[in-house]
Amino acid sequence: MGYFSMPSPKKFNHKYIYVNERKEKLDKIVNNAKRDLGMLPPEEKSYEDRIRGSFAGEESHLKRYKEEGPRFSSKSLIIAIIVCLFVLHYLVTGRWTF
């Protein structure tokens, strides 16, 4: 009954041949230490880091949202207070009805 089963594709697993991960990690640690000591100039940010967030600074409402953070709506606050009151009433009286 092999008519209806679909064969799954082979998984891709590429292993680098000429890469020494240990040496790369050691070089990165040495470069970071030299930057901390001031022997090397500070590392430039990548283009992704420079672009990220640059558009949010131009729009005033996005800038305000970023500085203040998300705000709760009054409806969700009222619902949360009512739920808390119901739970408090149940804990005090032991029944859900008023």
DRENDO-1510 file (C-alpha; in Angstrom, 1 decimal, always signed):
<recs>
REC; n; res; u; v; w
REC; 1; MET; +0.0; +0.0; +0.0 .
REC; 2; GLY; +2.8; +2.4; -0.8 .
REC; 3; TYR; +0.7; +4.3; -3.3 .
REC; 4; PHE; -0.6; +6.9; -0.8 .
REC; 5; SER; +2.4; +7.6; +1.4 .
REC; 6; MET; +4.7; +10.5; +0.6 .
REC; 7; PRO; +8.4; +10.0; +1.0 .
REC; 8; SER; +10.0; +12.5; +3.3 .
REC; 9; PRO; +12.9; +14.6; +1.9 .
REC; 10; LYS; +16.4; +14.0; +3.1 .
REC; 11; LYS; +17.6; +16.3; +5.8 .
REC; 12; PHE; +20.4; +18.7; +5.0 .
REC; 13; ASN; +23.3; +18.5; +7.4 .
REC; 14; HIS; +26.4; +20.5; +6.2 .
REC; 15; LYS; +29.5; +20.2; +8.3 .
REC; 16; TYR; +32.3; +22.6; +7.7 .
REC; 17; ILE; +35.7; +20.9; +6.9 .
REC; 18; TYR; +38.1; +23.8; +7.3 .
REC; 19; VAL; +36.8; +25.5; +10.4 .
REC; 20; ASN; +38.4; +25.5; +13.8 .
REC; 21; GLU; +35.7; +26.6; +16.2 .
REC; 22; ARG; +38.0; +26.6; +19.2 .
REC; 23; LYS; +40.5; +29.0; +17.5 .
REC; 24; GLU; +37.6; +31.3; +16.5 .
REC; 25; LYS; +36.3; +31.4; +20.1 .
REC; 26; LEU; +39.8; +32.1; +21.4 .
REC; 27; ASP; +40.4; +34.9; +18.9 .
REC; 28; LYS; +37.0; +36.5; +19.9 .
REC; 29; ILE; +37.9; +36.4; +23.6 .
REC; 30; VAL; +41.4; +37.9; +22.9 .
REC; 31; ASN; +39.9; +40.7; +20.8 .
REC; 32; ASN; +37.2; +41.5; +23.4 .
REC; 33; ALA; +39.9; +41.6; +26.1 .
REC; 34; LYS; +42.1; +44.0; +24.0 .
REC; 35; ARG; +39.1; +46.2; +23.3 .
REC; 36; ASP; +38.4; +46.4; +27.1 .
REC; 37; LEU; +42.0; +47.4; +27.7 .
REC; 38; GLY; +41.9; +50.0; +25.0 .
REC; 39; MET; +44.5; +48.3; +22.8 .
REC; 40; LEU; +42.0; +48.1; +19.9 .
REC; 41; PRO; +39.4; +50.6; +18.7 .
REC; 42; PRO; +35.8; +49.9; +19.7 .
REC; 43; GLU; +34.0; +47.4; +17.5 .
REC; 44; GLU; +31.7; +49.0; +15.0 .
REC; 45; LYS; +28.0; +48.0; +15.1 .
REC; 46; SER; +26.8; +45.8; +12.3 .
REC; 47; TYR; +24.5; +47.4; +9.8 .
REC; 48; GLU; +21.5; +45.5; +11.3 .
REC; 49; ASP; +22.1; +47.1; +14.7 .
REC; 50; ARG; +22.5; +50.5; +13.1 .
REC; 51; ILE; +19.2; +50.2; +11.2 .
REC; 52; ARG; +17.2; +48.6; +14.0 .
REC; 53; GLY; +15.1; +51.2; +15.7 .
REC; 54; SER; +16.1; +54.1; +13.5 .
REC; 55; PHE; +12.6; +54.5; +12.0 .
REC; 56; ALA; +10.9; +54.4; +15.4 .
REC; 57; GLY; +12.8; +57.5; +16.4 .
REC; 58; GLU; +11.4; +59.5; +13.6 .
REC; 59; GLU; +7.7; +59.0; +14.5 .
REC; 60; SER; +6.6; +60.7; +17.7 .
REC; 61; HIS; +3.9; +58.2; +18.6 .
REC; 62; LEU; +6.3; +55.3; +18.1 .
REC; 63; LYS; +9.0; +57.1; +20.2 .
REC; 64; ARG; +6.4; +57.8; +23.0 .
REC; 65; TYR; +5.3; +54.1; +22.9 .
REC; 66; LYS; +8.9; +52.9; +23.1 .
REC; 67; GLU; +9.7; +55.2; +26.1 .
REC; 68; GLU; +6.5; +54.7; +28.1 .
REC; 69; GLY; +5.9; +51.1; +27.2 .
REC; 70; PRO; +2.5; +49.5; +26.6 .
REC; 71; ARG; -0.5; +50.9; +28.5 .
REC; 72; PHE; -3.5; +49.0; +29.8 .
REC; 73; SER; -6.9; +49.9; +28.6 .
REC; 74; SER; -9.5; +51.0; +31.0 .
REC; 75; LYS; -11.8; +48.1; +30.0 .
REC; 76; SER; -9.2; +45.5; +30.9 .
REC; 77; LEU; -8.5; +47.3; +34.2 .
REC; 78; ILE; -12.2; +47.3; +35.2 .
REC; 79; ILE; -12.6; +43.7; +34.3 .
REC; 80; ALA; -9.5; +42.8; +36.3 .
REC; 81; ILE; -10.8; +44.7; +39.4 .
REC; 82; ILE; -14.2; +42.9; +39.1 .
REC; 83; VAL; -12.6; +39.5; +38.9 .
REC; 84; CYS; -10.5; +40.3; +41.9 .
REC; 85; LEU; -13.6; +41.4; +43.8 .
REC; 86; PHE; -15.4; +38.2; +43.0 .
REC; 87; VAL; -12.4; +36.1; +44.1 .
REC; 88; LEU; -12.1; +38.2; +47.3 .
REC; 89; HIS; -15.8; +37.7; +48.0 .
REC; 90; TYR; -15.5; +34.0; +47.5 .
REC; 91; LEU; -12.5; +33.8; +49.8 .
REC; 92; VAL; -14.3; +35.7; +52.6 .
REC; 93; THR; -17.8; +34.1; +52.3 .
REC; 94; GLY; -17.2; +30.8; +50.7 .
REC; 95; ARG; -19.9; +31.2; +48.0 .
REC; 96; TRP; -19.9; +32.8; +44.5 .
REC; 97; THR; -23.4; +34.5; +44.7 .
REC; 98; PHE; -24.1; +37.8; +46.4 .
</recs>
